Amino acid sequence: MSPDNPEPERPVDDPDRAASPDPSGATMSQTQPAAQPPAYVDPPGAAPSTASRSWFELTSDEPRRPLRTAATVLGAVLVLAVLGVPFGLLWAVLAPATPVLKTAEGAIYADPQPEQPIAADGWFSLLGLGFGLLVALALWFVLRRRRGPVGLLAAVLGALAAAPVAWQVGRRVGLATFDRLLDTAPAGQSFTKPPDLRAGGVDWLLGVLPVPHGNLLLPAFGAAITYTLLAGWSRWPGLRPEPEPADLSWVSAGTTPAPPAAPEPPAPGAAEPPRG
């Protein structure tokens, strides 16, 4: 026992002594790997992080996008086809009926060169262009998240489906009365024939697929032109509304505002301002 080492069997810890080597030849600091920061895991019940949520939305929505697009186009076409009913009723009201005369062979025009059939075609053409314009405007604002090829396709197909519906609805207004008079009226009696189209109609491709032609194509033409003009005049490159930047500065990017000038030092004989 000594003042420096009271207990001989208990060695004094030497702070400068190196760590005892491991039997394998590596020090303790080499054998233990450095601690790694734990990976972040969302707690149970909490909303997933932004990265995981965006990845999940992309992977889950990817197979559904074609189905959603097809459902959107099909729904718009069905709605616009139903709107062809009021379109046809309006055409039947505005288009004039044609006077006819009953003969032994059937009905003939009371006037050898009537203008009413031409007027019926003209009214349908004008109403069709206006219908296509309204269709494009409506789908532009209603389907703003689908602006682009999907919206254009829905507008064209919807207007194309509404035109034959309007034609059939309009021509059948008063058609039953005309057929009854054609069968029962005596020869020489005059009556009117409901408006019909002479510059348009529907052909059947292979007997299955209806193909409209003539002025039945004007609603789709008006919708395509209007939608294309709206896309060309859009202020957003993606055609969808984008958030405006919150901070707007009138300072150009190349100029840097000058720092405020430092206060001038007081004159040598000036009185010192009161403190406190």
VMD Tcl script that draws the C-alpha trace (Angstrom):
set ca {
  {0.00 0.00 0.00}
  {1.26 3.44 -0.92}
  {-0.16 6.95 -1.03}
  {-0.39 6.71 -4.77}
  {-1.97 3.27 -4.73}
  {-3.87 2.55 -1.51}
  {-4.96 -0.90 -2.68}
  {-2.28 -2.91 -4.47}
  {-4.73 -5.44 -5.90}
  {-6.85 -2.71 -7.50}
  {-4.96 -0.96 -10.30}
  {-5.45 2.68 -10.90}
  {-7.41 3.53 -14.01}
  {-5.15 5.18 -16.50}
  {-7.09 7.54 -18.74}
  {-4.24 7.55 -21.24}
  {-4.20 3.80 -21.54}
  {-5.51 2.53 -24.85}
  {-8.46 0.19 -24.96}
  {-7.55 -3.43 -24.41}
  {-7.34 -5.26 -27.66}
  {-9.87 -7.92 -28.47}
  {-8.56 -11.47 -28.80}
  {-9.45 -11.33 -32.45}
  {-7.04 -8.41 -32.89}
  {-9.59 -5.58 -33.14}
  {-10.23 -2.88 -30.66}
  {-13.61 -2.36 -29.01}
  {-14.37 0.64 -31.18}
  {-13.71 -1.42 -34.28}
  {-15.83 -4.38 -33.23}
  {-18.95 -2.34 -32.46}
  {-20.53 -0.77 -35.55}
  {-21.49 2.87 -35.49}
  {-25.04 3.50 -34.41}
  {-27.34 4.25 -37.36}
  {-30.28 6.63 -37.02}
  {-33.55 4.68 -36.85}
  {-35.65 4.69 -39.97}
  {-38.75 6.84 -39.76}
  {-41.92 4.82 -39.49}
  {-45.34 6.41 -39.37}
  {-46.97 5.80 -35.99}
  {-50.07 3.58 -36.00}
  {-53.23 5.54 -36.69}
  {-51.36 8.56 -38.10}
  {-51.64 9.79 -41.68}
  {-48.85 8.54 -43.95}
  {-46.07 10.89 -44.85}
  {-46.09 12.92 -48.05}
  {-43.67 10.67 -49.91}
  {-45.42 7.44 -48.99}
  {-48.85 8.97 -49.62}
  {-47.93 10.26 -53.06}
  {-46.40 6.91 -54.01}
  {-49.48 5.08 -52.75}
  {-51.86 7.35 -54.64}
  {-49.90 6.96 -57.86}
  {-49.73 3.17 -57.61}
  {-53.38 2.81 -56.58}
  {-54.79 5.28 -59.13}
  {-52.72 4.03 -62.05}
  {-54.95 1.07 -63.00}
  {-58.09 3.11 -62.39}
  {-57.30 6.01 -64.69}
  {-58.47 4.37 -67.94}
  {-61.69 3.27 -66.26}
  {-62.32 6.73 -64.84}
  {-61.62 8.34 -68.19}
  {-63.96 5.97 -70.01}
  {-66.66 6.49 -67.39}
  {-66.32 10.28 -67.67}
  {-66.62 10.25 -71.46}
  {-69.53 7.80 -71.42}
  {-71.40 9.79 -68.78}
  {-70.96 13.05 -70.70}
  {-72.16 11.41 -73.95}
  {-75.29 10.04 -72.26}
  {-76.15 13.38 -70.66}
  {-75.68 15.27 -73.93}
  {-77.73 12.68 -75.82}
  {-80.61 13.31 -73.40}
  {-80.22 17.05 -73.98}
  {-80.94 16.36 -77.64}
  {-84.63 16.06 -76.67}
  {-85.14 19.78 -75.85}
  {-82.94 20.62 -78.82}
  {-85.34 18.72 -81.09}
  {-88.44 20.25 -79.50}
  {-87.04 23.74 -80.02}
  {-86.31 22.92 -83.66}
  {-89.87 21.66 -84.16}
  {-91.24 24.92 -82.78}
  {-89.04 27.22 -84.86}
  {-88.97 25.30 -88.16}
  {-92.04 25.95 -90.33}
  {-94.31 23.14 -91.47}
  {-94.74 22.54 -95.19}
  {-98.22 22.85 -96.76}
  {-99.23 19.74 -98.74}
  {-102.25 18.75 -100.81}
  {-103.95 15.36 -100.77}
  {-104.32 13.67 -104.14}
  {-105.31 10.23 -105.29}
  {-101.65 9.20 -105.46}
  {-100.79 10.71 -102.05}
  {-99.65 14.07 -100.71}
  {-97.88 16.63 -102.90}
  {-96.49 20.05 -102.10}
  {-99.12 22.77 -102.31}
  {-96.40 25.07 -103.70}
  {-94.27 23.63 -106.53}
  {-91.10 25.12 -105.00}
  {-91.67 25.39 -101.24}
  {-89.19 27.20 -99.03}
  {-90.21 25.51 -95.78}
  {-87.96 22.42 -96.17}
  {-84.96 24.69 -96.78}
  {-85.88 26.74 -93.73}
  {-86.12 23.55 -91.63}
  {-82.58 22.59 -92.66}
  {-81.35 26.12 -91.93}
  {-82.92 26.23 -88.48}
  {-81.43 22.85 -87.58}
  {-77.99 23.96 -88.76}
  {-78.08 27.18 -86.73}
  {-79.42 25.47 -83.62}
  {-76.85 22.70 -84.04}
  {-73.94 25.13 -84.13}
  {-75.29 26.92 -81.07}
  {-75.81 23.60 -79.28}
  {-72.22 22.57 -79.99}
  {-70.92 25.91 -78.70}
  {-72.85 25.54 -75.43}
  {-71.69 21.94 -75.06}
  {-68.04 22.95 -75.37}
  {-68.44 25.78 -72.85}
  {-70.28 23.55 -70.37}
  {-67.72 20.73 -70.50}
  {-64.84 23.20 -70.33}
  {-66.01 24.45 -66.94}
  {-67.66 21.29 -65.58}
  {-64.84 18.90 -66.49}
  {-62.01 21.26 -65.68}
  {-59.88 18.42 -64.32}
  {-60.32 16.57 -67.63}
  {-59.45 19.46 -69.92}
  {-57.60 18.37 -73.00}
  {-58.14 15.37 -75.28}
  {-60.61 13.74 -72.88}
  {-62.82 16.84 -72.70}
  {-62.64 17.33 -76.47}
  {-63.59 13.70 -77.09}
  {-66.54 13.94 -74.69}
  {-67.79 17.15 -76.33}
  {-67.55 15.82 -79.90}
  {-69.09 12.41 -79.17}
  {-71.83 13.95 -77.02}
  {-72.81 16.49 -79.68}
  {-72.64 13.76 -82.31}
  {-75.06 11.62 -80.27}
  {-77.43 14.51 -79.53}
  {-77.95 15.49 -83.18}
  {-79.82 12.31 -84.33}
  {-81.86 12.38 -81.13}
  {-82.90 15.98 -81.84}
  {-83.73 15.13 -85.44}
  {-85.94 12.18 -84.55}
  {-87.70 14.02 -81.73}
  {-88.36 17.12 -83.84}
  {-89.64 15.31 -86.91}
  {-92.07 13.23 -84.87}
  {-93.86 16.24 -83.41}
  {-97.13 16.25 -85.37}
  {-96.13 13.23 -87.47}
  {-99.00 11.08 -86.17}
  {-101.53 13.71 -87.23}
  {-99.93 13.96 -90.65}
  {-100.09 10.16 -91.16}
  {-103.73 10.05 -90.07}
  {-104.73 12.82 -92.47}
  {-102.73 11.19 -95.24}
  {-104.80 8.03 -94.83}
  {-108.25 9.50 -94.15}
  {-108.36 12.94 -95.80}
  {-110.29 13.19 -99.07}
  {-108.56 14.19 -102.27}
  {-108.07 17.93 -102.56}
  {-107.76 18.62 -98.83}
  {-104.71 20.60 -97.71}
  {-102.82 20.18 -94.47}
  {-99.23 20.55 -93.26}
  {-96.28 18.23 -93.00}
  {-93.98 18.51 -89.94}
  {-90.41 19.69 -90.54}
  {-87.81 17.17 -91.63}
  {-84.21 17.20 -92.83}
  {-83.23 16.90 -96.46}
  {-79.56 17.84 -96.07}
  {-78.76 15.30 -93.39}
  {-79.47 11.82 -92.19}
  {-77.98 8.60 -90.82}
  {-76.39 5.80 -92.85}
  {-75.81 2.36 -91.38}
  {-72.32 0.95 -91.80}
  {-72.52 -2.83 -92.22}
  {-76.08 -2.57 -90.98}
  {-74.89 -2.10 -87.40}
  {-72.97 1.14 -86.89}
  {-74.91 4.41 -87.43}
  {-72.96 7.06 -89.32}
  {-74.57 10.54 -89.36}
  {-73.89 12.87 -92.26}
  {-74.89 16.29 -93.52}
  {-76.03 18.93 -91.07}
  {-76.22 16.29 -88.32}
  {-72.46 16.81 -88.04}
  {-72.72 20.54 -87.33}
  {-73.22 20.23 -83.53}
  {-70.04 18.16 -83.25}
  {-68.23 20.60 -85.54}
  {-69.28 23.58 -83.40}
  {-68.24 21.78 -80.21}
  {-64.81 20.87 -81.62}
  {-64.09 24.39 -82.88}
  {-65.21 26.07 -79.64}
  {-63.30 23.67 -77.39}
  {-60.15 24.09 -79.48}
  {-60.40 27.87 -79.27}
  {-60.86 27.71 -75.50}
  {-57.75 25.55 -75.23}
  {-55.78 27.92 -77.44}
  {-56.79 30.96 -75.38}
  {-56.16 29.30 -72.02}
  {-53.69 31.13 -69.77}
  {-52.43 27.87 -68.25}
  {-50.09 25.59 -70.22}
  {-51.75 22.50 -68.75}
  {-55.27 23.90 -69.41}
  {-56.11 23.34 -65.73}
  {-56.26 26.21 -63.23}
  {-52.98 26.56 -61.37}
  {-52.45 28.37 -58.02}
  {-51.09 31.87 -58.34}
  {-47.76 32.63 -56.60}
  {-48.32 34.11 -53.17}
  {-45.44 36.59 -53.22}
  {-45.33 38.90 -56.20}
  {-42.49 41.37 -56.54}
  {-42.22 44.24 -58.99}
  {-38.44 44.16 -58.73}
  {-36.85 42.53 -61.73}
  {-34.85 39.36 -61.21}
  {-31.58 40.98 -62.34}
  {-31.67 43.88 -59.87}
  {-31.09 43.65 -56.14}
  {-32.68 46.23 -53.86}
  {-30.09 48.53 -52.28}
  {-29.58 48.12 -48.51}
  {-30.78 50.95 -46.28}
  {-28.18 53.69 -45.72}
  {-26.44 53.74 -42.34}
  {-27.18 56.77 -40.11}
  {-24.58 59.51 -40.30}
  {-22.35 60.01 -37.22}
  {-23.11 63.09 -35.08}
  {-21.07 66.24 -35.59}
  {-18.11 66.86 -33.19}
  {-19.83 69.64 -31.27}
  {-23.35 68.29 -31.34}
  {-25.10 67.57 -28.07}
  {-25.54 63.93 -27.25}
  {-29.23 62.84 -27.30}
  {-30.68 61.94 -23.92}
  {-30.60 58.27 -23.04}
  {-33.08 56.24 -21.20}
}
mol new
graphics top color blue
foreach p $ca { graphics top sphere $p radius 0.5 }
foreach p [lrange $ca 0 end-1] q [lrange $ca 1 end] { graphics top cylinder $p $q radius 0.2 }
display resetview
